[in-house]
Amino acid sequence: MDSEAKPLRFVRGDAERCCDAAPRPTRREFLHDAGCFGTMLAVCGLGTVDAEALPVAMVAGTQTGSGEKRYPIPAGDGVNVDSGAQLILVRYQGKVFVFALACPHENYKVKWIAKDRRFACTKHDSKYQPDGIHTEGRATRNMDRYVIRRDGNFVVVDIHQWIQSDKDPAGWAAAQIAV
């Protein structure tokens, strides 16, 4: 017996010749099975919105003369980061929110964790839902929201005015637009 393991090599067609190998499905059978799997996810309450992570994009708003920035309303749910303005624009479940890029605990940057569909502080790992609600960690409040308004197909952000959920709960809850 050789003490040195030899790498396995497969030649095209080996899978079909292997003993007890199951026959490969046809393209039609594969597509049918994939469709059944998608239907099963929907029946179990895991539609495409829940089964996929929110997409992330880097954006830059258009500066207006009055201390505001304008952003096109995103076409679908997603996370848009404007590093220059230090803010995050999120479209989620029919609403648009704009958050400070800093965690309210100690102002470290927050990041989007796509696989978990949440924000997290890069320093102490406080966790937030896509709508900015604090779920766990050292932070004692939700992510700070900017005051926003809708102007046609744009979100206008007052970059000098943000709302802290613990100091103005009603203002924080109102800092969103329906889309």
N, C-alpha and C positions, 0 to 999 in steps of 0.2 A: 504494500500500500504506500502511495506517495505521501510524504509529510507536507509537501507544498501544494496548496490549493491552486487549481487551475481555473482561470476565469471561464465563465460560461459564455458560449457563443451561440447565437441563434441565427439561423438562416431563414429568410422569408419563406413562410409556409410551414415552419416547424410547429407552430401552435396547432395547426390542423392535423399534423401527423402524430402529435403527442398522445400517448395512451390516455384514454378516458377524458379527452378534451371535449368540452361542450361545443356544439356547433355555433359558429358566430351568427348573430341575428342579421337578417337582411336590413337594408336601409329603411325600408317600410316598417319593419317590426321595431327597429330602434326608435324611429320617430313616433310610432304609436305608443310605445312604452314611455317615452319622454313626455308625451302629452298627458298620459295617465298620471305620471308623477306630478306634473304641474297642477292637474285637477285635484289631486290628493292634498297638495300644499294649500290650495285655496279652500278646500273643504275643512281643513284643520285650522283655518284662520291665518295661514302664513302666505298672504298674497305677495306680489312682487315688491310692494313697498316695504314689507317687513322682512322679506327674504334677502334683500339687497342692501348694501351700505349706501348712505347718501354720498353723491359725488362731491368732490372738493375741487375748487378752482381758485386761482389767484386773480384778483381783480384790482382795478384802480378807478376810483370814482372821479367824476368831473367836478372840479372845485368851482363854486360860484363865488361871487363877490361878497356875499353876506355871511361867510363862515359856515356854509353848508356844502355838502357833497351830494351829487346825484349818481344813482346807480340804476341801470335797467332792472326792472323786476325780473328775477330769474324765471325761466320758462317752466321749470319743474323743481321739485324738492332738491335741496342741495345746500352746501356750505361754501361761502365765498369769502376769502380772506383778503383784506386790503392792508398789507403790512405797513405801507407808508402812512396811512391814517390810523393805524393801530385799532382796527375794528373788524368785526365779523358780521357779514350779512347772511342770514339763514332763511330759507324758505322751507317750511315744514308744516304739513297737514293743513294746507290752505291759508297759512299766515306767514307774514314776513316779520322778522325781528332783526335788530342790529345791536350787537353786544360789543363791549370793550374787549380788546384782545388780552387784557390783563385779568388774572384771577383776583377776586375781591379780598382774598385772604392777605397776601403780601405782594400783590401786583406782579407776580411772575406770569409769563406768557402761558396761555392755555392752548392746547392743541386738540384737533379733532381726531378721535380714535374711530376710524371707519368701521372696523370689524365689530366694535361694541356699540356703535351708533350713539356716541356720547363725546362730550368734551372732558378734558382732564387737565389739571394744573401740572406744569412741568416740574415744579419744585416739590409739592407735598401731595400730589395726586388727588386733590379734591375732584369729585365727579359731578357732571352736570348733564341733564337731558338736552336734546336739540333745541328746546324752547328756553334754555337757560336756568331751569330749576335745579337747585342744588340737591343732590341725592346722598352724598356721603363725603367724608373727608374733613379737613381742618377748617375749611371756610364756614362762616356762620350765616351766609346769605346767598341768594341767587346771583348769577352773573349780572353785572350792571348793564342796563339797556339804555341805548341812546333814544332821544326824542326823535320820532320820524313822522313823516306825512307822505301821502301819495300825491303825485303830480302826473296824471295820465298813466303812462307805462313806466314811470320812474318812482323810485323810493328816494326821498330827500331826507338827509340826515343832518341834524343840527350837531356839528362836531364839538360844540362847546357846552352841550347840555346832555347829561346822562342821569339816569335815575337809579338809586339804590333801593332794592326791594324792602329792606328793613326800615328805611326812613320815609318812604312814600309808596306803600303797597298798591294803592289805587292807581297812582301814576305809572308805576312799573307794569301793572297788568294792562294798562291802556297803551303802552308803548309798543304797538304792533299794528299791522294793517292786514286786512283780509284780502285775499286774492282769489 
